[in-house]
Amino acid sequence: MVATMTGNSAISPSVEEHAALLQRHLVSISDAIARTRHELAELRQEQEIGRACDELNAVVQGTEQATNTILTAAETVDALAGGIARRTRDDAARQDALAIQAQMQSVVEACNFQDLTGQRISKVVRTIGFVEERVGEMLRLWAGPQTPAARADRRTGEDALLNGPALPGEASVSQDAVDAMFP
């Protein structure tokens, strides 16, 4: 660098001034990265609560579908056993068919768990939503016009990478999409 001198003062910036300017820019970039990390952590935490509710809803739906399959099969077996009991002249076969029908009735009654489980999980989902709304409102009040303080993701190591199976209708990320993020 060549500095033009007028008297004893340099017209162009000195090396120290360039270094200080570069340092200010690096600090500014570092601060922007830190802010972005905090915002992403907040977003992720909000998404995790929503995802937990979605997961619970998926459990309710999956349980309901499995229960319907069990009930349909139980009704079919019951009807077949009833037909055998009506057509057979063998007392032992008739007693076996009636015993099968009794067991199918037990299976149908046991499937009531699904309705109770669904109701309880739905209640939990509503409670989580209520708490999430209240906490969000408190954070907005405390933070004023600024963004609320970041909440760090407490998961570490492999736990931070595990998200479970994709929910119905949820798109998974392809390797091509990941590769496209990197130049």
Secondary structure, 3 states (H helix, E strand, C coil): CCCCEECCEECCCCHHHHHHHHHHHHHHHHHHHHHHHHHHHHHHHHHHHHHHHHHHHHHHHHHHHHHHHHHHHHHHHHHHHHHHHHHCCCHHHHHHHHHHHHHHHHHHHHCHHHHHHHHHHHHHHHHHHHHHHHHHHHHHHHHCCCCCCCCCCCCCHHHHCCCCCCCCCCCCCCHHHHHHCCC
